[in-house]
Amino acid sequence: MKYLVRILAVCGCLCLSSQAFSQIKNKWIPLFGEHLSEAHYDPEAWYEANGVLTATKDKVIWTAIEYENFEIDLNFKNDRGTNSGVVVYCTDTTNWIPNSVEVQIADDHYAQWADAKPFERCGAIYGHLGPHTEKVVKKPGVWNHLRIRCSGQHITVVLNGKKITNMNMAQWTSGTENPDGSEIPSWLPTPLADKPTKGYIGLQGKHGAASISFKNIKIRSTDQAGFPPPPVVEEAVEETPLEIQPMQVQD
């Protein structure tokens, strides 16, 4: 029997509200709180060990609150043939596929995805826009670095230090045909131009036979222009105290 778990912070701590998040600019915080304390998920589908979050079933792990104007930064590791994704702007977590936007994660080195449509490959806005550079994702078993910036209708994807996808949702006014003439999958009938730009964030689980793992999953609020280069590792910098020399006065 499957249970949907909602883990709340204890000891007098409160979950971060959407309003409070929007006021914390340029500060990275864990997307799901400490030890998944601010996540909605099925414990039979997801587990965390040594800082690594791994999916064993095709279930999405969701944030406890909705987000808008943010950057997500994380590392992911594919299995052979992985098909997963980062879900943003979700307004209905029980029927999320037509009610969200998905940044695709896939093993592009596997034949199924290597021969797939551009909008099905890693880093694509699934069903709508493929990455302009192919096979930036590393081979299975190697960690990748992904950063996604969502600023209103503008979505930018940087994979392993390369900006590979840049979308303005306002240009997607049809629910059947993309601006490049390609056909939109029938299960995504709502034009992106009409979709809200605030919603829950989720990580898709083990979709198919291949697993997926994540680590260093964080988010920050930002409405600044531009897209800063993604750091590989963020480390605290130890500041050296400034030594002030006494001023010498000449007679």
N, C-alpha and C positions, 0 to 999 in steps of 0.2 A: 504494500500500500504506500502510495506516495504522499508526502506531506509538503505543503508549501510553507516555508519558514520565513518569518519576519523577525529578525533579530534586532532588538532595540538596545541602545546603550543603557548601562545601568549605573548605579552609584550616583544618581542625581544628574547624570549627563544627558543632554538633549540632542536629538538628531539635528543636523544643520538644516535650516530652512532655505528655500529658494531665495528669499529676500536677503538673508544673511550672507549667502554665498556670493550674491551679486556685489556685495560691498567689500569683499575680500579680493582685491585685484592683485595680479602678479604673484600670488602665493599658491604654491602647489599643495594640494591636500589629497589624501587617499580617496579614490573614487568611491569605494565601498566602506569607508571608515576603517578603523583599526580592527583587524581580524574579522572583516565582513560584518561589522556591527551596524552598518547602515545599508544592508543589502536585502533584497527579497530573492530567495532562491530555493531550489529543491536540494536538500543535503544528499540525496541519493544520486544527484547528477553532477554536483560540484564539490570539490574538497580542496583545502589549502594546506600545504605542508612546506615548511622551510621557505616561506615567502612566495611560493609558486602556486597559482590557482589553476587547477586542471579539471576539464570536463570529461565525464564518462558517459553522458547521455545527451540527447538533443533537447536541451532545456536552456533557456536564457536566464542569466543572472541579471537582476535589475537594480538600479539605484532606488533609494527610498523616496527621493524627491525629484522634481522636474528641473531641468537646466536650460538656460539660454545664454548665448554669447560666451563661449568657453573654448578652451583647448584641452584635449585629452592627450596624455603621453603615456606610452606603455611599451613593454616588450612582449613579443609572442613567439612561440616555437611551434612550427607545423610538424605533423606526422606525415607519412607518405599518403598523399591524396587528400589532405585536409580541406574542408569546406566550412568556413566559419565567418564571423563578421563582427563589426562594432555597430550597434544600432543606436541612432540618435533621433531626437525629435519624436519619440514615441508617445502617442496619446492614448493608446489602448494596449496594455501589456498582455491581455488575454487573446487579442487578435492583432498581433503586432505587425505582421508582414505588410498588409496594405495601409497601415496607420503609422508609418515611420519611414526613416531613410537609413539605408544600410551601406556602410563602407565594407566592401568585400575583403575577406581574408581567404586565400586559397594557395594550394601548392601548385604554382604555375609550372613546376618541373615535372609534374605528373601528366600523363597523356590527356586525361579528361579535361584538365584545365589549360594545358598548353594549346589544345585545339579548340578551346571554348570561344564564345563570342567575346569581344573586347570588354563589354560591360559585366562579364562574369569572372574576370581575372583579378588577381590580388591588387588592392588599392582602388578598384573601381567603385563608383557609386552604383550599386547593383541595379541592373536592369535599365540604366540610363546613360552612364558615361564611363568609358574605359580609360585606364591610365594611358598617358601619351608615351610612356617608356615601359617596355615589356621586361618581365623577369627580373625585376629589381629585388623581389623577395628571395631570400636565401634558401638553400636546399633544406629538406627536412632534417630536424635534429639540431639546427643552428638558430640561435636567438636573433630575432629581427627587432628593429626599433621603429615604432610607428607614432606619428603625431598627427592629430586631426584638429583643425581649427574650424569652428562653426560660429560664424558671425552673421546672424540673421539668415538671409537666403544664400549667403556665400559659404561654401565648404571647400577647404583646401586639405589635401592629403600629402604628407611627407613620409616616405618610406626609406629607411636606411640612409637618411640625409639627402634624399632627392625628392624634389617636389614633382609628383607624378600626376596629380589630379587637381583640377581647379574648376569648381562649378558655381554658376549663378542660377539658383533654382527658378528665378523669375523667367528664364528663357524656356522652361519646360511647361508650356501652356496646354499641351495635349496629354491625354491619358492613354493614347494608343501608339503614338509615334514620337520618337526623339527628334531633336533639332537636326541631327545628322541623317535622318530618314530611316533609321533602324526601328524595328518594331519593339514596343515596350511589352514585357510579359503581361499576359491577361490578368494575373493576380495582383497587378499594381495599377489599378484603373484611375487613381486620383492624380491629376497633374501636380507635379512638384511645386509649381507656382502657387497652388491653392493650399498647400500643406502648412500647418503651423510650424513656427521655428522655436518652439519651446516644448520640451517633453522629457520623458525618462530616457536614461541611457542604459544600454544592455550589452552584454557579450554573449554571442551565440555559442552554444555548446557543441558537442560532438555530433555534427550533422553528417551521417553516413558512418562508414567503418573507421575513419581516421580520427584520432584525438587532437586536442588543441590545448596549449598551456599558455598562461599569461603571468607576468610579474611586473613589479614597479608601476602599478596602475594608478595614475594620478590625474587630477584635473585642476584647472585654475580659471577663474573668471577674468575676462579681458574684453574690452571694447576699444583697445588701441589699434591704430592702423598698422599694417605691415605684418610680417610673419617672421619671428626670430628663428634662427637656425636651431634645430633640436640638439640639446646636449646629450652626449652619450651617457654620462654619469654626472649627477649633481652632488657635489660634495661641499660640506661646510668649509669655509676658508678661515683659518685661524689668523686673527689680526695681531700684528706686532705692536706693542705699546709704543707710542711716540715719545722719544726721549728729548726733553727740552733742555737745551744748554743755557746757562746763565749769560745774559747779555753783558758784553764788556764795553765799558765807556772810557773813551780816551780823553785825557785832560787837554 
